[in-house]
Amino acid sequence: MRSLGFWAFAGVTFLAGTVGAAEEPPAAVGTQGSGDPSDGDVRADLNSDPGILEEWLGTFLSRRLDFVDVSYVSPGESDGEGGWRADYNWSFRRSGGEGFSVRDGEATVRSVALGASLDGSYTLDDTVNTEEYSRAVVDLGFERGGFGKVDRLVEIDGAAFGECLAGVDIESSDFGEKRRECEEAFGVARYVPDGRESWFVVGSLHFSLEGDQDFSATNEAFGGSVVYAPPGGWPSVGIGLERVDPSGNDARLALAGGEHYSRWTLSLSYKANLEAMVGSPIWFFLGYRHFEELDPAPAVREAGMDRFGFLSASLRIPATTWSDLPVGDSTMLFVRYTKGDLPFDVSSKSAVEIGFSYSWGD
């Protein structure tokens, strides 16, 4: 069953990858900034805002950060009770080192980052949790990336920009200059990398406390991982090796005692904007996670606690496509399908979810 989930991911990824490989670079609503900024100016701008690298990292590694999802979950198994669940993520990141470098308009980055995150899910009442895996992590990462040509776009505050232009004679000889002044006064510069050429790699060491939804059962894990996002819009791939202390996990203790064990992990993540296909900015997310113990005890293997696999696919629709509320893309409606099991699950489960997502990181 778990290997079936992996091959299902591989098949859908092949189809989705043909879309992602041809996908254009991320677009911004706005105009090209007046004049071409020098490499030094672009480098200074990129390094002045730590949120830029975090945004790009989330984009190219297909990560969602700083969000709360509230959904109604319908389990696929007849013995599971449906109901409401909240999924959450909080992250903190501070980076140093060389940062961005720019040469002939092409940006690269080399940095060191200290991060912390908390993510998981929580169900209400008797609702079965089909994704019962929560984790608090502290990590030290070494990052390297290339982004191709970087464009400087100016996103305009339309109302304020229109008021500014209203007092300018469109037939005057200095209209162009006045327009640029309005753009600078009521526009916000945004740097957009060439998504077709961008690649990113992160090597990190981490310590994590992982548990069920309320951390009543826990493992401690220490290890390292490498995550790579290749150019061309293909899925990002992460491989890790961890040493696990199960002393807070009663089910594991009863089965195999408190001996520490090693495991390897695999993660695959992909996202694509389907607007070119469906005519609306709908985001498609696909993910797969795998945990497998190295040299497990016979009792652990027989109980099916030596390996876990979890497949997730979702469609997310920005609120701006179906509402006039000024919430931008921070609020989305989503439909999600999951299948598999994670550490602390006692059996494989499937589910369909529908709900709302809010991201305060946007």
C-alpha positions as CSV (number, residue, x, y, z in Angstrom):
1,M,0.0,0.0,0.0
2,R,2.7,2.5,0.9
3,S,4.7,1.7,-2.2
4,L,1.5,2.2,-4.2
5,G,1.3,5.7,-2.8
6,F,4.8,6.5,-4.0
7,W,4.1,5.3,-7.5
8,A,0.8,7.2,-7.6
9,F,2.9,10.3,-6.7
10,A,5.4,9.5,-9.4
11,G,2.7,9.1,-12.1
12,V,0.9,12.3,-11.2
13,T,4.2,14.2,-10.9
14,F,5.2,13.1,-14.4
15,L,2.0,14.6,-15.8
16,A,2.2,17.7,-13.6
17,G,5.9,18.2,-14.4
18,T,5.1,18.6,-18.1
19,V,3.0,21.6,-17.0
20,G,5.6,23.0,-14.5
21,A,8.5,22.6,-16.9
22,A,6.8,24.9,-19.4
23,E,5.6,27.3,-16.8
24,E,6.5,30.9,-17.2
25,P,8.4,32.8,-14.5
26,P,6.2,34.2,-11.6
27,A,4.4,37.3,-12.8
28,A,3.7,40.5,-10.9
29,V,1.0,43.0,-11.7
30,G,2.9,46.2,-12.5
31,T,5.4,47.9,-14.8
32,Q,9.1,47.7,-15.4
33,G,10.9,50.0,-13.1
34,S,12.1,53.2,-14.7
35,G,15.7,52.7,-15.7
36,D,17.8,49.6,-15.3
37,P,19.2,49.4,-11.8
38,S,22.9,48.4,-11.5
39,D,24.0,45.1,-10.2
40,G,25.0,46.8,-7.0
41,D,21.6,48.4,-6.6
42,V,19.8,45.1,-7.1
43,R,22.2,43.3,-4.7
44,A,21.6,46.0,-2.0
45,D,17.8,45.8,-2.5
46,L,17.8,42.0,-2.3
47,N,19.9,41.9,0.8
48,S,18.0,44.7,2.6
49,D,14.9,42.6,3.0
50,P,15.3,39.1,4.5
51,G,11.7,38.3,3.5
52,I,12.7,38.1,-0.2
53,L,14.9,35.0,0.2
54,E,12.3,33.4,2.4
55,E,9.6,34.0,-0.2
56,W,11.7,32.6,-3.0
57,L,12.7,29.6,-0.9
58,G,9.1,28.9,-0.2
59,T,8.3,29.2,-3.9
60,F,11.1,27.0,-5.3
61,L,10.9,24.4,-2.5
62,S,7.1,24.3,-2.8
63,R,6.7,25.1,0.9
64,R,3.8,26.7,2.7
65,L,4.8,28.7,5.7
66,D,3.0,30.6,8.4
67,F,-0.6,29.4,7.8
68,V,-3.7,28.0,9.4
69,D,-6.0,25.7,7.5
70,V,-9.5,24.9,8.8
71,S,-11.3,22.1,7.1
72,Y,-14.1,19.5,7.3
73,V,-12.5,16.1,7.0
74,S,-14.4,13.1,5.5
75,P,-12.4,9.9,6.2
76,G,-12.4,7.2,3.5
77,E,-12.8,4.4,6.1
78,S,-16.2,3.5,7.5
79,D,-15.0,3.3,11.1
80,G,-13.6,6.8,11.1
81,E,-15.8,9.8,12.2
82,G,-15.7,13.0,10.1
83,G,-15.5,16.5,11.5
84,W,-13.4,19.6,11.8
85,R,-9.6,19.9,11.9
86,A,-7.1,22.7,12.0
87,D,-3.7,22.4,10.4
88,Y,-1.1,25.0,11.3
89,N,2.5,26.2,10.7
90,W,4.6,28.8,12.3
91,S,8.2,29.5,11.3
92,F,11.0,31.8,12.3
93,R,14.2,32.3,10.3
94,R,17.4,34.5,10.5
95,S,20.1,34.3,7.9
96,G,23.6,35.6,7.6
97,G,26.7,35.0,5.5
98,E,27.4,36.3,2.0
99,G,23.7,36.7,1.0
100,F,22.8,37.7,-2.5
101,S,25.3,38.4,-5.3
102,V,24.4,39.9,-8.6
103,R,26.4,39.8,-11.9
104,D,25.1,40.9,-15.3
105,G,21.6,41.0,-13.8
106,E,21.7,37.3,-12.6
107,A,21.3,36.6,-8.9
108,T,22.9,33.9,-6.8
109,V,22.8,33.4,-3.0
110,R,25.0,31.8,-0.5
111,S,23.9,32.0,3.1
112,V,23.6,30.4,6.5
113,A,20.2,30.3,8.3
114,L,19.0,29.5,11.8
115,G,15.4,28.5,11.9
116,A,12.6,27.2,14.1
117,S,9.2,25.9,13.2
118,L,6.1,24.4,14.6
119,D,3.6,22.5,12.6
120,G,0.9,19.9,13.0
121,S,-2.9,19.3,13.1
122,Y,-5.6,19.2,15.7
123,T,-9.1,17.7,15.5
124,L,-12.2,18.6,17.4
125,D,-14.4,16.2,19.5
126,D,-14.3,12.6,18.2
127,T,-13.1,13.5,14.7
128,V,-10.5,11.0,13.5
129,N,-7.2,12.7,12.7
130,T,-6.0,11.3,9.3
131,E,-2.8,13.3,9.5
132,E,-1.7,12.9,13.2
133,Y,1.9,14.1,13.0
134,S,3.0,17.3,14.8
135,R,6.6,18.6,15.0
136,A,8.7,21.3,16.6
137,V,12.0,21.8,14.9
138,V,15.2,23.9,15.4
139,D,17.6,23.7,12.4
140,L,20.8,25.2,11.0
141,G,20.8,25.4,7.2
142,F,23.5,26.1,4.6
143,E,21.8,27.5,1.5
144,R,23.0,27.9,-2.1
145,G,20.9,29.0,-5.1
146,G,20.9,30.5,-8.5
147,F,17.9,32.5,-9.9
148,G,18.9,33.6,-13.4
149,K,17.9,37.1,-14.5
150,V,16.1,39.1,-11.9
151,D,13.5,41.7,-13.1
152,R,12.5,44.7,-11.0
153,L,8.7,45.2,-11.3
154,V,6.7,48.0,-9.7
155,E,3.3,47.0,-8.2
156,I,1.0,50.0,-8.3
157,D,-1.6,51.2,-5.8
158,G,-4.2,51.8,-8.5
159,A,-6.4,54.2,-6.7
160,A,-3.6,56.4,-5.4
161,F,-1.8,56.3,-8.8
162,G,-5.0,57.4,-10.6
163,E,-5.5,60.3,-8.2
164,C,-1.9,61.3,-8.8
165,L,-2.3,61.2,-12.6
166,A,-5.6,63.1,-12.5
167,G,-3.8,66.4,-12.0
168,V,-1.4,65.9,-14.9
169,D,-2.1,67.2,-18.4
170,I,-1.8,64.1,-20.6
171,E,-0.8,66.3,-23.6
172,S,2.0,68.0,-21.7
173,S,5.7,67.4,-22.7
174,D,6.6,66.3,-19.3
175,F,3.7,63.7,-18.9
176,G,6.2,60.8,-19.0
177,E,8.3,62.3,-16.2
178,K,5.2,63.0,-14.1
179,R,3.9,59.5,-14.7
180,R,7.3,58.0,-13.4
181,E,7.0,60.3,-10.4
182,C,3.6,58.9,-9.6
183,E,4.9,55.3,-10.1
184,E,7.7,56.0,-7.7
185,A,5.4,57.6,-5.2
186,F,2.6,55.0,-5.2
187,G,4.4,51.9,-6.4
188,V,6.2,49.1,-4.6
189,A,9.3,47.6,-6.2
190,R,9.3,43.8,-6.4
191,Y,12.1,41.6,-7.7
192,V,11.1,38.5,-9.7
193,P,13.6,35.8,-10.6
194,D,13.4,33.7,-13.8
195,G,11.6,30.6,-12.5
196,R,12.7,28.5,-15.4
197,E,16.4,28.9,-14.5
198,S,16.2,29.0,-10.8
199,W,17.6,26.2,-8.6
200,F,18.1,25.9,-4.9
201,V,19.8,23.6,-2.5
202,V,19.7,23.5,1.4
203,G,21.8,21.3,3.6
204,S,20.8,21.4,7.2
205,L,21.2,19.9,10.7
206,H,18.2,19.7,12.9
207,F,16.7,18.7,16.3
208,S,13.0,18.0,16.4
209,L,10.4,16.9,18.9
210,E,7.7,15.1,17.0
211,G,4.4,13.7,18.4
212,D,0.7,13.1,18.0
213,Q,-1.7,16.0,17.8
214,D,-1.3,17.1,21.5
215,F,2.3,15.7,22.0
216,S,1.1,13.2,24.5
217,A,3.3,10.6,22.6
218,T,6.6,11.9,21.4
219,N,9.9,11.1,19.7
220,E,13.1,13.1,19.7
221,A,15.1,13.1,16.5
222,F,18.4,14.6,15.5
223,G,19.9,14.4,12.0
224,G,20.7,16.1,8.8
225,S,19.0,16.5,5.4
226,V,19.5,17.9,1.9
227,V,16.7,19.5,-0.1
228,Y,17.2,20.3,-3.8
229,A,14.8,22.2,-6.1
230,P,16.0,21.7,-9.7
231,P,15.5,24.3,-12.5
232,G,12.5,24.0,-14.9
233,G,9.7,23.9,-12.3
234,W,10.2,20.2,-11.4
235,P,9.4,18.9,-7.8
236,S,11.8,19.6,-5.0
237,V,13.4,16.5,-3.4
238,G,14.6,16.1,0.2
239,I,16.5,13.2,1.7
240,G,17.4,12.9,5.4
241,L,19.0,10.6,8.0
242,E,18.0,10.8,11.7
243,R,18.7,9.2,15.0
244,V,15.5,8.8,17.0
245,D,14.9,8.5,20.7
246,P,11.4,7.0,21.3
247,S,11.4,7.3,25.1
248,G,8.2,9.4,25.1
249,N,6.3,7.0,22.8
250,D,4.5,4.4,25.0
251,A,3.4,2.3,22.0
252,R,7.0,1.9,20.8
253,L,8.3,1.3,24.3
254,A,5.8,-1.6,24.8
255,L,6.8,-3.1,21.5
256,A,10.6,-2.8,21.3
257,G,11.8,-0.9,24.4
258,G,13.5,2.5,24.5
259,E,16.5,1.7,22.3
260,H,17.4,4.5,19.9
261,Y,17.1,3.7,16.2
262,S,18.1,5.3,12.9
263,R,15.8,6.1,10.0
264,W,15.9,7.7,6.6
265,T,13.3,10.1,5.2
266,L,12.2,11.2,1.8
267,S,10.1,14.2,0.8
268,L,8.8,15.3,-2.6
269,S,7.0,18.6,-3.1
270,Y,5.5,20.2,-6.2
271,K,3.2,23.1,-6.9
272,A,2.0,24.7,-10.1
273,N,-0.3,27.5,-11.2
274,L,-3.0,26.0,-13.4
275,E,-4.2,29.4,-14.7
276,A,-2.9,28.8,-18.2
277,M,-4.9,25.5,-18.4
278,V,-8.2,26.5,-16.6
279,G,-8.3,30.3,-17.0
280,S,-8.3,31.0,-13.3
281,P,-5.4,31.2,-10.8
282,I,-5.8,27.8,-9.2
283,W,-2.8,26.3,-7.4
284,F,-2.1,22.6,-7.5
285,F,0.0,21.1,-4.6
286,L,1.3,17.6,-4.5
287,G,3.5,16.1,-1.8
288,Y,4.8,12.8,-0.6
289,R,6.6,11.9,2.7
290,H,8.3,8.6,3.6
291,F,9.9,7.4,6.8
292,E,11.8,4.1,7.0
293,E,13.7,2.6,9.9
294,L,17.1,1.1,9.3
295,D,17.5,-2.5,10.5
296,P,14.2,-2.6,12.6
297,A,13.6,-5.2,15.2
298,P,11.3,-8.1,14.1
299,A,8.5,-7.0,16.4
300,V,8.6,-3.5,14.9
301,R,8.5,-4.8,11.4
302,E,5.7,-7.2,12.1
303,A,3.6,-4.4,13.6
304,G,4.1,-2.3,10.5
305,M,5.9,0.5,12.5
306,D,9.1,0.5,10.6
307,R,8.0,2.5,7.6
308,F,5.3,5.1,6.8
309,G,4.3,6.8,3.6
310,F,1.9,9.7,3.1
311,L,0.5,11.2,-0.2
312,S,-1.3,14.6,-0.4
313,A,-2.8,16.4,-3.3
314,S,-4.8,19.7,-3.2
315,L,-6.3,22.4,-5.3
316,R,-6.2,25.9,-3.7
317,I,-8.3,28.8,-5.1
318,P,-7.4,32.4,-4.0
319,A,-10.3,34.3,-2.5
320,T,-9.9,37.1,-5.1
321,T,-11.3,34.8,-7.7
322,W,-14.6,34.3,-6.0
323,S,-15.0,37.3,-3.6
324,D,-14.6,41.0,-3.7
325,L,-13.1,41.1,-0.2
326,P,-9.7,42.8,0.0
327,V,-7.9,39.8,1.3
328,G,-5.5,39.2,-1.7
329,D,-4.0,35.7,-2.0
330,S,-3.6,35.2,1.8
331,T,-7.0,33.5,2.0
332,M,-7.8,30.5,-0.1
333,L,-10.5,27.9,-0.5
334,F,-9.1,24.4,-0.9
335,V,-10.0,20.8,-1.6
336,R,-7.5,18.1,-0.5
337,Y,-7.1,14.4,-0.8
338,T,-4.7,12.4,1.5
339,K,-3.8,8.7,1.8
340,G,-1.3,6.8,3.9
341,D,0.2,6.9,7.4
342,L,2.7,8.9,9.4
343,P,4.6,8.2,12.6
344,F,2.1,7.8,15.5
345,D,-0.6,6.4,13.2
346,V,-1.6,2.9,13.9
347,S,-3.1,2.3,10.4
348,S,-3.2,3.8,7.0
349,K,-6.1,6.2,6.3
350,S,-7.5,8.2,3.5
351,A,-9.6,11.4,3.5
352,V,-11.1,14.2,1.5
353,E,-11.1,17.7,3.0
354,I,-12.6,21.0,2.1
355,G,-11.9,24.2,3.9
356,F,-10.3,27.7,4.1
357,S,-6.7,28.5,4.4
358,Y,-5.2,31.8,5.8
359,S,-1.5,32.7,5.4
360,W,-0.1,35.5,7.4
361,G,3.3,35.1,5.8
362,D,2.1,36.6,2.5
